[in-house]
Amino acid sequence: MAKRAYRGVRFPENRAAVSTMDKAKSLLVGGYRRVEEMRFKRIVVLGTADFSADVEGTQCLVLGTCKFDKLLALRRIMVLGTVTVARDLQVQNLVNPGTFIVHGHAQIKSLVNKGTFQSYRSYAGSSIKSVGTVAISGNVRLDRFFSRGSFRIGGALETDRFDARLRGSCFAREIYSNRANIRIGSGEPGNRLETQRLQVNYLYAEHTTAKLITGTDIEIGSGCSIDRIEYTGTLKIHPSSIVRDSEKIMRS
């Protein structure tokens, strides 16, 4: 059984850029302001701000509305309002109880999402921890994906650890992981994960619909509908689940 390689994402720190950033000024926006400057030590937006150039900064707090027309590169950002990034995003730490929309590629080391996060292209990072809504149109590559909300991933999700308590309708086109734990969350009966392919070494899954599951040790919990399972170790299936075909693959 072919295994898909996983490679973590590194975030190198540019010491020269950090030194320059320490000398940059701070920005406070209370009403409306169109900003053309590029580098800031701290950004606080209480009102509405439109940034027309590439923006580099150390810290950013948004309680109002922000629009970044070009690249946004920050160490830390907290969003209690609404942020839209027209191009690419590079952030070390993002805490989002609000609404965050990225139209370009997103590179985020750590995302803690309690609101709505949406990326229209690819996503790379170390961890996503979400109790809100995550929607990513492209491929996702990271170390850990932890969800207690809903998510929709249009491409392939590659992660070492996948831990999800399903809330609402969840979707990922393909999931590649070393270890996955998928359980139904409390609330509405429509909590469910749909995927075309699950390739996981060690898997426990509830309320999952999949065309193909491949892995080593696989346990299918309640409420699943699986077209085919290929495994090399052990297979357990809950009586309430449907598995149309399964085959143990002998290791060569």
Legacy VTK file of the C-alpha trace (Angstrom):
# vtk DataFile Version 3.0
C-alpha trace
ASCII
DATASET POLYDATA
POINTS 252 float
0.000 0.000 0.000
1.539 3.277 -1.098
2.112 5.839 1.612
1.886 9.558 1.028
4.823 11.476 2.452
4.112 14.303 4.868
6.483 17.212 5.288
5.966 19.871 7.926
6.177 23.577 7.163
8.997 25.668 8.601
8.744 29.361 9.356
12.265 30.859 9.327
12.724 34.112 11.232
14.536 36.877 9.389
16.673 38.579 12.063
17.392 41.626 9.922
13.685 42.132 9.271
12.949 41.774 12.995
15.542 44.431 13.838
14.042 46.802 11.253
10.528 46.133 12.537
11.505 47.135 16.074
12.253 50.616 14.729
8.966 50.901 12.823
6.088 53.057 14.070
2.713 52.096 15.526
-0.638 52.797 13.883
-4.020 53.486 15.525
-7.127 53.862 13.347
-10.253 55.082 15.128
-12.465 56.231 12.244
-11.699 55.671 8.564
-8.219 55.775 7.076
-6.553 54.708 3.833
-3.016 53.628 4.645
-0.123 53.646 2.162
2.765 52.945 4.551
4.311 49.465 4.563
5.946 48.684 7.928
4.500 48.929 11.409
5.460 47.691 14.844
1.850 47.621 16.059
-1.469 48.116 14.283
-4.751 48.721 16.137
-7.925 49.214 14.103
-11.058 50.309 15.963
-12.802 51.734 12.889
-12.170 51.028 9.184
-8.770 50.818 7.474
-7.789 50.139 3.849
-4.125 49.247 3.263
-3.009 49.810 -0.340
0.594 48.493 -0.131
2.304 45.340 1.107
2.103 45.389 4.909
4.676 44.014 7.363
4.135 44.237 11.087
4.761 42.714 14.499
1.314 42.854 16.130
-2.157 43.680 14.883
-5.493 43.986 16.690
-8.663 44.465 14.655
-11.922 45.359 16.376
-13.372 47.081 13.319
-12.925 46.375 9.596
-9.650 45.955 7.691
-8.896 45.425 4.019
-5.396 44.608 2.814
-5.011 45.038 -0.955
-1.666 43.239 -1.190
0.586 40.949 0.853
0.050 40.850 4.627
2.980 39.569 6.750
2.665 39.656 10.565
3.952 37.889 13.636
0.668 38.031 15.544
-2.863 39.160 14.739
-6.123 39.017 16.690
-9.381 39.671 14.869
-12.581 40.549 16.718
-14.011 42.320 13.674
-13.564 41.584 9.954
-10.377 41.246 7.898
-10.071 40.727 4.138
-6.710 40.024 2.481
-6.756 40.380 -1.323
-3.482 38.529 -1.874
-1.191 36.231 0.139
-1.027 35.971 3.924
2.035 35.123 6.070
1.368 35.036 9.822
3.038 33.320 12.752
-0.025 33.346 15.056
-3.622 34.185 14.180
-6.439 34.272 16.755
-9.789 34.784 15.057
-13.044 35.128 17.008
-14.286 37.294 14.114
-14.282 36.911 10.328
-11.074 36.429 8.312
-11.026 36.049 4.505
-7.900 35.393 2.393
-8.086 35.489 -1.406
-4.470 34.367 -1.928
-2.346 31.616 -0.403
-2.374 31.405 3.416
0.759 30.506 5.389
-0.098 30.490 9.102
1.997 28.731 11.727
-0.796 28.605 14.331
-4.490 29.350 13.734
-6.954 29.463 16.631
-10.373 30.001 15.091
-13.525 30.761 17.049
-15.337 32.557 14.252
-15.206 32.169 10.464
-11.983 31.618 8.526
-12.009 31.339 4.728
-9.140 30.917 2.262
-9.745 30.761 -1.484
-6.415 29.082 -2.292
-3.945 26.790 -0.493
-3.085 26.707 3.218
0.179 25.683 4.914
1.081 25.798 8.586
1.718 23.866 11.796
-1.684 23.692 13.492
-5.342 24.596 13.144
-7.536 24.584 16.245
-11.105 25.538 15.436
-14.438 25.651 17.234
-15.933 27.800 14.487
-16.127 27.455 10.701
-13.158 26.797 8.405
-13.475 26.881 4.602
-10.373 26.387 2.401
-10.713 25.973 -1.360
-7.274 24.480 -2.071
-4.915 21.953 -0.500
-4.044 22.061 3.219
-0.712 20.920 4.693
0.068 21.033 8.431
1.070 19.016 11.515
-2.214 18.973 13.431
-5.853 19.651 12.546
-8.174 19.934 15.552
-11.830 20.786 14.937
-14.874 21.086 17.150
-16.792 23.042 14.525
-17.493 22.668 10.823
-15.006 22.626 7.957
-14.954 22.395 4.174
-11.699 21.704 2.315
-11.882 21.644 -1.462
-8.500 19.983 -1.957
-6.399 17.402 -0.105
-5.753 17.678 3.643
-2.308 16.384 4.701
-1.749 16.317 8.463
0.076 14.114 10.949
-2.820 14.232 13.438
-6.485 14.716 12.542
-8.948 15.116 15.419
-12.523 16.151 14.645
-15.799 16.321 16.558
-18.196 16.821 13.689
-20.612 19.723 13.852
-22.821 20.205 10.836
-21.835 19.058 7.353
-18.048 18.639 7.032
-16.129 17.889 3.844
-12.568 17.286 2.634
-11.897 15.925 -0.821
-9.060 13.710 0.448
-7.474 13.195 3.875
-3.945 11.862 4.428
-2.896 11.380 8.047
-0.858 9.193 10.356
-3.567 9.088 13.026
-7.195 10.228 12.745
-9.978 10.366 15.323
-13.369 11.324 13.852
-16.376 11.419 16.163
-19.854 12.865 15.950
-20.331 16.073 17.895
-23.354 16.914 19.994
-26.262 18.840 18.532
-27.994 18.380 15.195
-28.371 14.875 13.713
-26.833 16.038 10.381
-23.288 16.120 11.800
-21.273 14.189 9.198
-17.964 14.009 7.324
-17.912 13.354 3.586
-14.694 12.517 1.726
-13.601 10.676 -1.384
-10.500 9.109 0.166
-9.145 8.553 3.669
-5.553 7.302 3.862
-4.723 6.906 7.544
-2.420 4.498 9.364
-4.559 4.419 12.525
-8.202 5.415 12.146
-11.333 5.645 14.239
-14.321 7.115 12.363
-17.983 7.797 13.123
-20.671 9.259 10.836
-18.348 9.299 7.839
-19.155 8.780 4.181
-16.160 7.735 2.062
-15.519 6.040 -1.251
-12.171 4.530 -0.212
-10.360 4.064 3.099
-6.808 2.689 3.208
-4.667 2.161 6.277
-3.193 -0.188 8.874
-5.529 -0.498 11.864
-9.023 0.746 11.092
-12.091 0.929 13.331
-15.382 2.017 11.780
-17.750 3.365 14.420
-21.460 4.096 14.178
-23.289 5.699 11.266
-20.677 5.253 8.516
-21.153 4.476 4.820
-17.970 3.229 3.111
-17.643 1.863 -0.424
-14.319 0.065 0.058
-11.678 -0.492 2.762
-8.120 -1.713 2.168
-6.118 -2.465 5.321
-2.899 -4.236 6.358
-3.521 -4.706 10.116
-6.919 -4.972 11.799
-10.465 -3.976 10.850
-13.469 -3.482 13.146
-16.921 -2.418 11.901
-19.862 -1.192 14.009
-23.140 -3.057 13.242
-24.906 0.201 12.313
-22.350 1.070 9.605
-22.305 -0.040 5.973
-19.076 -1.248 4.349
-19.704 -2.534 0.842
-16.306 -4.081 0.238
-13.156 -4.717 2.285
-9.845 -6.432 1.611
-6.814 -7.199 3.741
-3.658 -6.376 1.813
-0.740 -8.656 2.611
2.501 -6.830 3.222
5.297 -7.727 0.836
LINES 1 253
252 0 1 2 3 4 5 6 7 8 9 10 11 12 13 14 15 16 17 18 19 20 21 22 23 24 25 26 27 28 29 30 31 32 33 34 35 36 37 38 39 40 41 42 43 44 45 46 47 48 49 50 51 52 53 54 55 56 57 58 59 60 61 62 63 64 65 66 67 68 69 70 71 72 73 74 75 76 77 78 79 80 81 82 83 84 85 86 87 88 89 90 91 92 93 94 95 96 97 98 99 100 101 102 103 104 105 106 107 108 109 110 111 112 113 114 115 116 117 118 119 120 121 122 123 124 125 126 127 128 129 130 131 132 133 134 135 136 137 138 139 140 141 142 143 144 145 146 147 148 149 150 151 152 153 154 155 156 157 158 159 160 161 162 163 164 165 166 167 168 169 170 171 172 173 174 175 176 177 178 179 180 181 182 183 184 185 186 187 188 189 190 191 192 193 194 195 196 197 198 199 200 201 202 203 204 205 206 207 208 209 210 211 212 213 214 215 216 217 218 219 220 221 222 223 224 225 226 227 228 229 230 231 232 233 234 235 236 237 238 239 240 241 242 243 244 245 246 247 248 249 250 251
